[in-house]
Amino acid sequence: MTAPKRPFKILVPAAAAILILLIAGGLYFRSGRSAKLTEKDSVLLADFVNTTGDAVFDGTLKQALAVQLEQSPYLNILPESRIQQALRFMGRSADERVTKDIAHEICLREGVKAMLTGSISSLGSHYVITLDAVNAQTGDSLDREQVEAESKEQVLKSLDRAASSLRERLGESIGSVQKFTTPLEAATTSSLDALKEFSLGQAAHSRFDDEAAMPHLKRAVELDPNFAMAWAVLGVVYSNMTDTQHAHECLQKAFDLKDRASERERFYIGGHYYDTLKRQADQSIQLLEQWKQTYPRDSVPRDNLSLLYATLGQHEKARANASEALQLDPKDPFAYQNLAGAYQYLNRYDESNAVAEQAIAQKAEAWSVHLTLFGNDYIRGDQNAMQGEEQHSAGRPEEPIILLLQGESECALGKVKRAREVYARALSAAQSRGYKEFGAAVLASEAACDVETGFLPEARQQVSAALARSDDPDSRAAAAYLFASAGDATRAQKLIDDLAKESPSDTVLNQVFLPCARAVLSLQRNQPAQAIAQTESAIPYELGAGPRASGYFPNYIRGEAFLHSHDGAKAAAEFQKTLDHRGVDPTSVRYSLAHLGLGRAYALQGDTAKAKAAYQDFFAVWKDADADVPILKAAKSEYEKLK
């Protein structure tokens, strides 16, 4: 391969002397032309052209430049999600290098005002870095910065200076540049090798390929143990892979190192620290709202707020934030995921489907969109569509979760034997993908099926097996409720006491999980009034995705307590609430059993006609149920007494 030409070598002696002075002084060249962008204009970052022959710069400088420019509340950097989706529409791989020509085509397709290209070349032992900002629609130059670095170790510092100057010349105020400019070595890392690994891991993570992202992120923190953002993203990846212990360790390290991050990165680190590790909902919301105000065109805080509000049961706020995120980034897969989910939680199934299908058509789908579609298919009773989603998930990251939902849906129809078969497949799929905690979640879901249908010895066995796989707070919280429901008060109480002591700041744990587990124990002791009082703290959160995901239905437990208190009217209201909000957890057996609870509540009121109708609704749902299910036998016996 021919060595790249170095035009600086043929400078006349006087010019060469000037060049040496410029290099020694750390100065850089800039063109005289400059055209400001507006806050509405978006900018696409292309991959750097690297003619040095050193692969360490491949992808690394683009990542570093993105970190520097994304600190700006003024510049509107086109998200990677939109670039990846545009590449797919162009018939290219989502991880293909974005050359100048490809960047130009993406800009024309997406209506992007400007593109920023960069290059690095060798100059003896020195390096020349050039940044070119171009009006992608007209081809006019907006600005050009060129900077010299005396050595490889100085490249990031030189890039920093060029990027800061470029921000100002493209229209950002000097005050803003000064306030929101953390040097790259402080905001990321001084190690080019660590930054290269981080860029590879971040790229895979953005494509929802966390298995591929993990080794690169682990290598990044090995190369630089003080790389705060790499620790944070690694923590998120571990969390997505359901490895809670390692996720918490990484997020704690990231939080301890947050002063070595940019302002925007500190928001990212803090948001995940308070949400995933500390589980402090109020603190998380406050920080994410500050992030929104500081970076008004950033979709990420809105994505995270949408998820958090859904967990807490504030589904209109979840919908609003997801909608805002989608307006900011029409190709944001997280926004599609969250908006489809929010509509499902609000029982707006047609709109939920429309959003999910739009994501698929736009090639902007997160795999979790298919979980939402599966739930909507089940609510509609569309078995063919459900099977289609199951087939689509085969060999994909969502396969164990789709199988878990399939197992729940079989249980919800009273087909417990079939449910156990599907749960076994879900457990096998989770193991094959290394989803440690999710295997425990599968066993806990199977235990919940056994508890609710009356197979208590089997339930206790499955809960013990789940705890053997995972002792993270969610697993133990689920186990506390299940042990209480299955009649093992001693183990339930021990788990409750330990969790309360270990996690005093966890909002949902202390307001929902533990009070509900205590309420079930109170019902076992025939203390319904105490059980009702214990569930009051859960009322603001009881329709949240968080409690339902762990098997908690506070209003259902309250309905059972009112039945024990012989208050049929209040019991009926609670069971009806469950039936009225099916979208929060479409495949749960509790919706089927709410018909039975409603029948029992009407019977307590002496309204035989309504009681019989509710029982008949339950029998209709369970028309193909296994004949030996204990709760079905009890329901048939009760119904006979109504005649």
Residue, then its C-alpha position, 0 to 999 in steps of 0.5 A: m500500500t502506498a504511503p499517504k502523501r504529506p504535503f507539509k514536507i514540501l513547505v519552504p523553510a520559512a513556512a516550515a519554521i512557522l509550522i514548528l512554532l504553531i505546533a510548539g504553541g499548541l495552536y490550530f488552523r481555522s478557516g475564515r468562513s463560519a456559518k452559525l447553526t440554529e438550535k433546531d438544526s441537527v448535525l451528523l457525525a461521520d466516521f473519521v478518515n484514519t490514514t495513520g495506519d494505527a487502528v487505535f484511532d478507528g472509531t475512537l476519535k468519533q466517540a471522543l468527538a461525540v462526547q465533547l459535542e454532546q456536552s453542548p445544550y445548543l448543538n443537536i447531534l443526530p442520535e446513533s439510533r437514527i443513523q442505524q435505522a437510515l443505514r438499514f433503509m439504505g440496505r446497509s448494515a447498521d454497524e457499517r462505517v459512515t463515510k462522507d458519501i454515506a453521511h451525505e446520503i443520510c443527511l438528505r434522507e433524514g433532513v439533517k442540516a449539517m454533517l461533521t467529518g473528521s480526519i487524522s493523518s501522520l506528520g512525522s511523529h506528530y498528528v494532524i486532526t481536521l474537522d470539517a462542518v458542511n451544510a449537507q443540503t447545499g455543500d457549503s462549508l460551515d467551518r473548518e478546524q485543523v489542529e496538530a498533536e505532538s504525539k499519540e498521547q496528545v491527540l485527545k487534548s488537541l481534538d478537545r481544543a478543536a471541538s470547543s472552538l468549533r462549538e463556538r463558531l457554529g453558534e454556541s455562546i462562549g458562556s455555554v461552551q465554558k460551562f459545558t466543556t469538561p476536557l475529554e481526558a476528564a470526561t472519558t479517559s486518557s487511554l486511546d485503547a480504553l476509548k476504542e474498546f468503549s466505542l465498540g461496546q457502546a456501538a453494540h449496546s446501542r444495537f441492543d446486542d449487550e452480549a457483544a457489548m460486554p467484553h469490550l466494556k469490560r476491557a475498557v475498564e481494565l485498561d482504565p479503571n477510572f473510566a466512569m462512563a464505561w463503568a456506567v454502561l457496563g452496569v446497564v449491560y449487566s442489568n439488561m443481562t439480569d446480573t444484578q450483583h455485577a450491575h450494582e458493583c459497576l454502577q457504584k464505581a461509576f457513581d464514585l467516579k462521576d466527577r471524571a465525567s461530563e455534565r451530560e454523562r453525570f446525568y446518565i450515571g446518576g440516573h441509573y445509580y438512583d434508579t437501578l441501584k438505590r431504587q429511589a424514585d423521587q431522586s431519580i425523577q428529580l435528576l431526570e427532570q433536571w437533565k431534560q431542562t439542561y438538555p432540552r433536545d435530548s431524548v434519553p432522559r425522556d426515555n428513562l422517565s417514561l420507564l420510571y413513571a410506568t414502573l410507578g403506575q403513572h402511565e399518562k406521564a409515561r406516555a407523555n415522556a415517550s411521545e416527547a422522546l419520539q418527537l425529538d428522535p423519530k427513530d428512537p427505538f426506546a421511545y417506540q418501546n415505551l410509547a407502545g407499552a404506555y398505551q397497553y398499560l392504559n388499555r389502549y390496545d389499538e394505539s399500542n399495536a399501531v406504535a409497535e407496528q410503526a417501529i417495525a416498519q421504520k426498522a426502529e424496533a427494540w426487541s421488547v416491542h414484541l413483548t407488547l405485541f404478544g400481550n395485545d395478541y393474548i388480550r385479543g385471543d389471537q393465538n396465531a399472532m401469539q405463535g408468530e411472536e414466539q416463532h419470531s423470538a426463537g434464538r433472539p434475546e427476547e426468547p426466554i421472556i416470550l416463553l415466560l409470557q406464554g407460560e403465564s398465559e397458559c396458567a391464566l387459562g387454568k392449563v397448569k400442566r401446559a404452563r409447566e412445560v412452557y416454563a421449563r422451556a423458558l428456563s432452558a432458554a434463559q440458561s442458554r443465554g446466561y440470564k442468571e436472574f431471569g432463570a430465577a424469575v421464571l421459577a418465581s413465575e411458575a411458583a406464583c402460578d402454583v400458589e394462585t391455582g392451589f398447588l402449595p407444596e409445588a409452589r414452595q419447592q419452586v420458590s426455594a429453587a428460585l432463591a438458589r439461583s438468585d438472592d437479589p432484592d427483587s427475587r427475595a421480595a417475590a419469594a417473601y410474598l410467595f412463601a407467605s401465600a404458600g403458608d411458610a410464614t417463617r421464611a417469609q418473615k425472615l425475608i421481609d425483615d432482611l430486605a427492610k433492613e438492607s434497602p431502606s431507600d427502595t421506594v417500590l420495595n418499601q411502599v409495595f412489596l414488603p407491605c403486601a407480603r406483610a398483608v398476606l401474612s396477616l390474612q394467613r393469621n385471619q387479621p383482615a383489617q390489619a392486611i387492609a391497612q398494610t396495603e394502603s401505602a401501595i395504593p399510589y403504585e398498585l397499577g405500576a409495571g414494577p409491582r406487577a412484574s414481581g407478581y404483586f397486585p395490591n388491589y387484588i390482595r386488598g380484595e381478598a382482605f375485604l372478602h375475609s372481612h365479609d365486606g362484599a361491596k368493597a371486595a367487588a370494587e377491588f376485583q373490578k379494578t383488576l379487571d378494568h386495568r388488564g393492560v398493566d399485566p395482560t398474561s397474569v392469572r390474577y385477571s382470570l381469578a378476579h372474575l372468581g373474586l367478583g363472584r364471591a364478593y357478589a355472593l357475600q352481598g346476597d346478589t345471586a344473579k351477579a354472583k352466578a354471572a361472575y362465576q360463569d365468566f370465570f368458567a368461560v375463561w377456564k373452559d379448557a382448564d385442567a380438571d384437577v386444579p384445586i381452585l377450579k374444584a373450589a369454584k365449582s363447589e361454590y357455584e353449586k351452592l348458589k343454585 
